[in-house]
Amino acid sequence: MSEHFLPTPAQAMVDAINAADTEAFVAAFSADGYVSDWGTVKAGPDGIRSWAETDAIGAGARMTVLRATSDGGTTRIRFAWTSSVFTGESDGIFVIDGDTLASFTIPPSH
């Protein structure tokens, strides 16, 4: 497996952020999917759209996956992030649900 290989739904989310495409970002998730950012959970299409607008796409974010490892339906990544809200590296966890994401979690770094 390539160091940068991501399951299709995870790659769709990264591509949507980098293309500043909020609708594609929301569409990458299942209907009951969620984003958990340091314990703050934004669930469902409206919650996911809200997070995209405040913390990602609306903040001019660019996301670069530095490494990825998958085990079953879970993919753990280390990524570089640049935005008006945060710039630096973080860990992330994708949980895949068929052709979409069940969740994307950014755990607290400490």
C-alpha positions in Angstrom: 0.0 0.0 0.0 1.2 3.5 -0.8 2.1 5.7 2.1 -0.4 8.2 0.8 -3.2 5.8 -0.2 -6.6 6.8 1.2 -9.9 4.9 0.8 -12.0 6.7 -1.8 -14.4 8.4 0.7 -11.5 9.8 2.7 -9.8 11.0 -0.5 -13.1 12.7 -1.6 -13.2 14.6 1.7 -9.5 15.8 1.3 -10.1 16.7 -2.3 -13.3 18.7 -1.4 -11.4 20.7 1.3 -8.6 21.5 -1.2 -11.1 22.4 -3.9 -13.1 24.6 -1.5 -16.2 22.6 -2.4 -18.5 22.5 0.6 -21.2 20.4 -1.1 -18.7 17.7 -2.1 -17.3 17.8 1.5 -20.8 17.2 2.9 -21.5 14.5 0.3 -18.4 12.6 1.4 -20.2 11.7 4.6 -23.1 9.3 5.3 -26.4 10.9 6.3 -25.6 10.3 10.0 -21.9 11.0 9.7 -20.0 13.4 11.9 -16.8 15.4 12.3 -15.2 15.4 15.8 -12.7 18.1 16.2 -10.9 17.9 19.6 -14.1 16.6 21.1 -16.5 19.0 19.5 -18.9 16.9 17.4 -20.7 18.3 14.4 -23.2 15.6 13.1 -25.4 15.2 10.1 -25.3 17.2 6.9 -26.0 20.5 8.7 -23.3 19.9 11.4 -20.8 18.8 8.8 -21.5 21.8 6.6 -21.2 24.1 9.7 -17.7 22.7 10.5 -16.6 23.0 6.9 -17.7 26.7 6.9 -16.1 27.7 10.3 -13.0 25.4 10.5 -12.1 24.2 7.0 -13.4 25.5 3.7 -14.6 28.8 5.1 -11.2 29.2 6.7 -9.4 28.7 3.5 -8.0 25.4 4.5 -5.5 23.2 2.6 -5.0 19.6 3.7 -2.0 17.5 2.8 -1.9 13.8 4.0 1.6 13.0 5.1 1.0 9.3 5.9 -1.9 6.9 6.2 -2.4 3.4 7.5 -5.7 1.5 7.2 -7.0 -1.4 9.2 -10.4 -2.6 8.1 -12.8 0.3 7.9 -10.5 2.7 9.9 -7.8 4.8 8.4 -5.4 6.8 10.6 -3.5 9.7 9.0 -1.0 12.4 9.9 -1.7 15.5 8.0 -0.5 19.1 7.4 -3.2 21.8 7.6 -3.1 25.4 6.7 -6.0 27.8 7.4 -6.9 31.0 9.1 -8.0 29.0 12.1 -5.0 26.6 12.5 -1.8 25.9 10.8 0.3 22.8 11.7 0.2 19.0 11.7 -2.5 16.9 13.3 -3.6 13.3 13.5 -6.9 12.2 12.0 -9.1 9.1 12.0 -11.5 8.2 9.2 -14.1 5.6 9.7 -15.5 4.3 6.4 -19.1 3.4 5.9 -19.5 1.7 2.5 -18.9 4.5 -0.1 -19.0 7.3 2.4 -17.4 8.4 5.7 -19.1 7.6 9.0 -16.8 10.0 10.7 -13.6 12.1 10.6 -12.0 12.6 14.0 -9.2 15.0 15.0 -8.3 13.8 18.5 -6.8 16.3 21.0 -3.0 16.3 20.6 -2.4 16.2 24.4 
